[in-house]
């Protein structure tokens, strides 16, 4: 596995890695509280909701990457803290809107925001967080000077646009069933929907704020892309294999949503044509929603009442037709998902994905080695090395 | 009515007003196409969706206000065009997300984006539009210089935050049923959810780009707030009284959604306590969604089948209980809405709202008169006068 290529002396111990994350996370949350203006009476309830996702248990990897890069390159904590907090705010806004888009039930061990407060509130809270992210980036002009502030604004603008493009591509492929199946197509998707906002923007914004050279920023962009792809592949793998075979709440959520993953792409391109057609048919089906689950209970009720003779045979048919109309079509079933899981296992697609993640992490390590040359040893640089390990070794 | 207070010589004829709007709208759409990058293969389908709402029939009032203010104050068309296009993009992003939040079926005579392409796509397209709005504002540095560019960015950041706060307040009040009923509470809501993004930001951004003084910007802010409140009250009135008594698609949408309007506030504070309680109970009920309408059809079917003896009495009760569970509670009925309409008519609340709109438009005219002093006569200034008339005289 990959860890052998990063010298052990470069990485932090698990304890020190966790301590680094905890320390930066506390600083970042204080910063978010500061510019989320929770004392404004007009917006009091809005800002409680803005703080909801950021305060749930999480690593805070993105702001930590921004701060570590700035400090590893000789910049100060103070110079990067507002920008790090803005990136965490963006991440949480994307999570809220993603949860709406994917119809997800749980996030960080609790009900999703739209499940707890309705879709209307969730969409608006995400918008509020995107709006709140602008002002600290403008205040950067006073904090770090005009040139750096404008370059960070440009980096964030590019990140926001690229992420929306990636998300659009994912939604399109999920609805189509049929999608391009080469590794390069998947990598393009992972780079745009994940790598830019989770890695490229934190690393390059941190570097800009430290006054890095164009060369350094180019190498950090490359590091961010490789790390982001390794991270996303591992995310896909954990979604299928993370829960040790027990059906959990979110386990196989990607399959229910029909998301394009490297695992799925590998399976689809290696199965026989007739299996492929069947699998594509399953992927095109809707994910059953909460209403759909309640309607399943009603269908079972009609069945039972007909069995007891309380509903006539023709009434049963009429009611079932009516229920299908409310359903709005055919939704995926657990049996469908099991077919996908069997084909994935038969094709060795998870193992294939793990190998590709390791290869991207290997490239990331090579990027970081070039970046490290000439930089003084520091806990911040060690933290960056640890993240390269984490990208493929993590289990959560 | 108000029109008498604005001298006729100041306003444009209807024909010239429409021509001014058409001309600026064409320029703005070209500008949006330019920075929406519709030739990017990765985002091709995303950008078709980004252009969907902007290309539907609309006045384009916000960008026209921005361009007219800049030019009336001696600035150039070129200086304000990208910013005007950004404001139109924001407006359309807000409309897409508002339609999701309100569960609206139609926008500008066509199905809403979420109805045509699903909620997931609609949320993401709105996010993409907000992301696309940042880069042209950064390009303003080259176009108009650093100082103006930063002030416009600040104005847009404030506008985005204020709008999200106003939207949050509206959603909270709509869900509560009980809400504060003074005119001042309504005015605060209308200023934050509507006036800032529709009037204050276009007017002040245009002024900043023309190099206006702090005094001028303060007066334009006041003009924008008064115009925005007049505009929003008229919007509320048209929602109830615009369609000459014929039940249209969107007619009374505000009542179905339980939205706080001046009309509703006046009715609630003038009815006897027992009526008020009944009305608040109606407002708290959910709006029936598309699934809910399909379930109503199922309930009718169960009824009919029971009448024919094909479903037993106990089976009917069991099925009705099951349907109520899927419904997820009690939704508003047409009879509920008719009760609200009757009370509004009995209290003269629409007439009251019209008077308050006229009073805000009167204040807006006073603001514009002060702004006009010392400015050369121009078609752009005449356009601003026409908008003051339009705010209370419009019927669409």
Interface residues (C-beta under 8 A of the other chain):
Chain A: X40 X42 X43 X45 X46 X49 X97 X100 X101 X102 X118 X119 X120 X121 X123 X124 X125 X126 X127 X128 X130 X131 X132 X134 X135 X138 X141 X146 X150 X153 X154 X156 X157 X158 X160 X161 X163 X164 X165 X167 X168 X169 X171 X172 X175 X188 X192 X291 X294 X295 X297 X298 X301 X302 X305 X308 X310 X311 X312 X314 X315 X318 X319 X322 X323 X325 X326
Chain B: X40 X42 X43 X45 X46 X49 X97 X100 X101 X102 X118 X119 X120 X121 X123 X124 X125 X126 X127 X128 X130 X131 X132 X134 X135 X138 X141 X146 X150 X153 X154 X156 X157 X158 X160 X161 X163 X164 X165 X167 X168 X169 X171 X172 X175 X188 X192 X291 X294 X295 X297 X298 X301 X302 X305 X310 X311 X312 X314 X315 X318 X319 X322 X323 X325 X326
